[in-house]
Amino acid sequence: MASIKRPMFETHVLEGLCRTIGDSADGLTGTEIGQILLNSNIPDIDSQNTKWRRLYSAFADWQNKNQCSNHILRFVQDALQPVRYIGKEEVFSY
């Protein structure tokens, strides 16, 4: 069965997504980003950059080569798995 190609993200949306995921205070750690990129089959092409720029480079490169957002959506799904936040209640407090 062929997979459905999901539409590409517009540049500003992709950047906002990356800035949110890579937020230094509440976002994923660099190690978590590397692991989730690996799990999502997205090459980590800029691992020495800031977290959000690292994600943006990886996502934009993958999306441009594949003309869809499928693996980026897989990354987001993995990043939001509830199990990642067990014992991290402070992430959700204001």
Long-range contacts (C-beta under 8 A, 24 or more apart in sequence): 3-70, 5-67, 5-68, 5-70, 6-68, 6-69, 6-70, 6-73, 7-68, 7-69, 8-63, 8-67, 8-68, 8-69, 9-59, 9-63, 9-69, 9-72, 11-60, 14-56, 14-59, 14-60, 14-63, 14-72, 15-52, 15-56, 17-55, 17-59, 17-72, 17-76, 18-52, 18-53, 18-55, 18-56, 18-59, 19-52, 21-51, 21-52, 21-55, 21-76, 21-79, 22-50, 22-51, 22-52, 22-53, 22-54, 22-55, 23-51, 23-52, 24-51, 26-91, 27-51, 27-52, 28-79, 30-54, 32-79, 32-84, 36-75, 36-78, 36-79, 37-75, 39-74, 39-75, 39-78, 40-71, 40-72, 40-74, 40-75, 40-78, 41-71, 41-74, 42-71, 42-72, 42-75
